[in-house]
Amino acid sequence: MKLRTVFLLFVFTLVGAFSALNWQAFTTPTTLSLGLVQVEAPLGVIMLGIIAFLAAFFLIFVVYVQASALFDSRRHAQELQLNRELADKAEASRFTELRSFLEGELHKLAGRSGATPVASEAAILERLDRLEKELLTALEQSANSVAACVGELEDRLENKGEVLPARRPGGF
C-alpha cells in the first residue's frame, strides 16, 4: 500500500475510535442555529455525517479521475497504433514507387544508348536493394524507438499506480 493510503486509513481509524469512545457526547442533543431557526439535534452525529459525505464525495471524484485517465490513455494508444500502421503503409508505397520509377528511368537510359548495359544495371539494382534494406532498417529502428517511448510512458503510469489497458498481441 502507498503511504498516502495508509495515512488515510489511519486517520479514519482515529476518527472512528474517537467517536466510539465519546459516543455519549456525540449523541447528546444540543441547540443548533440554522440562521433563522434553532433546532435541537446531536452535533457530533451531524459532524460525523458530514465527514462521511465528504469522504464518499472525494472517493467518487478519485474514481472518476482515474477512469478518465484510463480512457484517455487507451484512446491515445489506439491513435498511436493507427498512425504507426499508416506510416508503415506510406513508407512501403514509397519504396515501391521509387523502385518502379528507377527501373523505368533505367530502361529509358538503356533505350537511349541502344545497348543494354548489364553491368551498370546490375550495379544499380544491387545498390537499390542495399538502399531499400537500409531504409527498412531505419524504419524498424524508428518503430523500436516509438515502442520504447510508449514502454517508458507505461512504466511511468504504472509507477503512479494508474491502471493501464490490456496490451494486444500486436504490441498495443
C-alpha positions as CSV (number, residue, x, y, z in Angstrom):
1,M,0.0,0.0,0.0
2,K,1.1,3.5,-0.6
3,L,1.9,5.8,2.3
4,R,-1.0,8.1,1.4
5,T,-3.5,5.2,1.6
6,V,-2.1,4.0,4.9
7,F,-2.3,7.6,6.3
8,L,-5.9,8.0,5.3
9,L,-6.8,4.6,6.8
10,F,-5.0,5.7,10.0
11,V,-7.0,9.0,10.1
12,F,-10.3,7.2,9.6
13,T,-9.4,4.7,12.3
14,L,-8.6,7.5,14.7
15,V,-11.9,9.3,13.9
16,G,-13.8,6.0,14.4
17,A,-12.1,5.2,17.7
18,F,-12.6,8.8,18.9
19,S,-16.3,8.6,18.0
20,A,-16.7,5.2,19.7
21,L,-15.0,6.4,22.9
22,N,-17.1,9.5,23.1
23,W,-20.4,8.2,21.6
24,Q,-22.4,9.5,24.6
25,A,-21.1,13.1,24.0
26,F,-21.7,12.7,20.2
27,T,-25.4,11.8,20.7
28,T,-26.1,14.4,23.3
29,P,-28.6,16.8,21.8
30,T,-27.6,20.5,21.7
31,T,-29.3,23.6,20.4
32,L,-28.1,24.4,16.9
33,S,-28.7,27.6,15.0
34,L,-29.6,27.3,11.3
35,G,-29.8,31.0,10.7
36,L,-33.4,31.8,11.2
37,V,-34.4,28.7,13.1
38,Q,-32.9,26.9,16.1
39,V,-33.0,23.1,16.2
40,E,-32.3,20.6,19.0
41,A,-30.0,17.9,17.5
42,P,-26.8,15.9,18.2
43,L,-23.9,17.9,16.9
44,G,-21.5,15.0,16.9
45,V,-23.6,12.8,14.7
46,I,-24.2,15.7,12.3
47,M,-20.4,16.3,12.0
48,L,-19.7,12.5,11.5
49,G,-22.3,12.5,8.7
50,I,-20.6,15.5,7.1
51,I,-17.2,13.7,7.3
52,A,-18.8,10.5,5.8
53,F,-20.4,12.5,3.0
54,L,-17.1,14.3,2.1
55,A,-15.2,11.0,2.2
56,A,-17.7,9.4,-0.2
57,F,-17.6,12.5,-2.5
58,F,-13.8,12.5,-2.8
59,L,-13.7,8.7,-3.3
60,I,-16.1,9.1,-6.2
61,F,-14.0,12.0,-7.6
62,V,-10.8,9.9,-7.4
63,V,-12.5,7.0,-9.3
64,Y,-13.8,9.5,-11.9
65,V,-10.3,11.0,-12.4
66,Q,-8.6,7.6,-12.7
67,A,-11.3,6.3,-15.1
68,S,-10.9,9.3,-17.4
69,A,-7.1,8.9,-17.4
70,L,-7.5,5.3,-18.3
71,F,-9.9,6.1,-21.2
72,D,-7.5,8.8,-22.4
73,S,-4.5,6.5,-22.3
74,R,-6.5,3.8,-24.2
75,R,-7.6,6.3,-26.8
76,H,-4.0,7.6,-27.3
77,A,-2.7,4.1,-27.6
78,Q,-5.3,3.3,-30.3
79,E,-4.4,6.5,-32.2
80,L,-0.7,5.7,-31.9
81,Q,-1.3,2.3,-33.4
82,L,-3.4,3.7,-36.3
83,N,-0.7,6.3,-37.0
84,R,2.0,3.7,-36.9
85,E,0.1,1.5,-39.4
86,L,-0.5,4.5,-41.7
87,A,3.2,5.4,-41.6
88,D,4.2,1.8,-42.4
89,K,1.8,1.7,-45.4
90,A,3.0,5.0,-46.7
91,E,6.7,4.0,-46.4
92,A,6.0,0.7,-48.2
93,S,4.2,2.5,-51.0
94,R,7.1,5.0,-51.3
95,F,9.5,2.1,-51.7
96,T,7.5,0.5,-54.5
97,E,7.0,3.9,-56.2
98,L,10.7,4.6,-56.1
99,R,11.7,1.2,-57.4
100,S,9.3,1.4,-60.3
101,F,10.4,4.9,-61.1
102,L,14.1,4.0,-61.1
103,E,13.5,0.9,-63.1
104,G,11.6,3.0,-65.7
105,E,14.4,5.5,-65.8
106,L,17.0,2.7,-66.2
107,H,15.0,1.3,-69.1
108,K,14.8,4.8,-70.7
109,L,18.6,5.1,-70.3
110,A,19.2,1.7,-71.8
111,G,16.9,2.5,-74.7
112,R,18.7,5.7,-75.5
113,S,22.1,4.2,-75.6
114,G,20.8,1.4,-77.8
115,A,22.6,-1.3,-75.8
116,T,21.7,-3.0,-72.5
117,P,24.4,-2.2,-70.1
118,V,24.0,-5.3,-68.0
119,A,26.9,-4.5,-65.6
120,S,25.7,-1.0,-64.7
121,E,22.1,-2.0,-64.5
122,A,23.1,-4.9,-62.2
123,A,25.1,-2.5,-60.1
124,I,22.3,0.0,-59.8
125,L,19.8,-2.7,-58.9
126,E,22.2,-4.0,-56.3
127,R,22.6,-0.5,-54.9
128,L,18.8,-0.1,-54.9
129,D,18.5,-3.3,-52.9
130,R,21.1,-2.2,-50.4
131,L,19.3,1.2,-50.1
132,E,16.0,-0.5,-49.6
133,K,17.5,-2.7,-46.8
134,E,19.0,0.4,-45.1
135,L,15.6,2.2,-45.3
136,L,13.8,-0.8,-43.8
137,T,16.4,-1.0,-41.1
138,A,15.9,2.7,-40.3
139,L,12.2,2.2,-40.3
140,E,12.5,-0.7,-37.9
141,Q,14.8,1.4,-35.6
142,S,12.2,4.2,-35.7
143,A,9.4,1.7,-34.7
144,N,11.6,0.3,-31.9
145,S,12.2,3.9,-30.7
146,V,8.5,4.6,-30.6
147,A,7.8,1.3,-28.8
148,A,10.5,2.2,-26.2
149,C,8.9,5.6,-25.6
150,V,5.5,4.0,-25.2
151,G,7.0,1.5,-22.8
152,E,8.6,4.2,-20.8
153,L,5.3,6.0,-20.6
154,E,3.6,2.8,-19.5
155,D,6.3,2.4,-16.8
156,R,5.7,5.9,-15.6
157,L,1.9,5.4,-15.4
158,E,2.4,2.1,-13.6
159,N,4.7,3.8,-11.1
160,K,2.0,6.4,-10.4
161,G,-0.4,3.5,-9.7
162,E,-2.7,4.0,-12.6
163,V,-4.4,1.0,-14.3
164,L,-3.3,0.5,-17.9
165,P,-5.4,-1.1,-20.7
166,A,-4.5,-4.6,-21.6
167,R,-1.9,-5.0,-24.4
168,R,-3.0,-6.5,-27.6
169,P,-0.8,-9.2,-29.2
170,G,0.4,-6.7,-31.9
171,G,2.1,-4.6,-29.2
172,F,-0.7,-2.2,-28.3
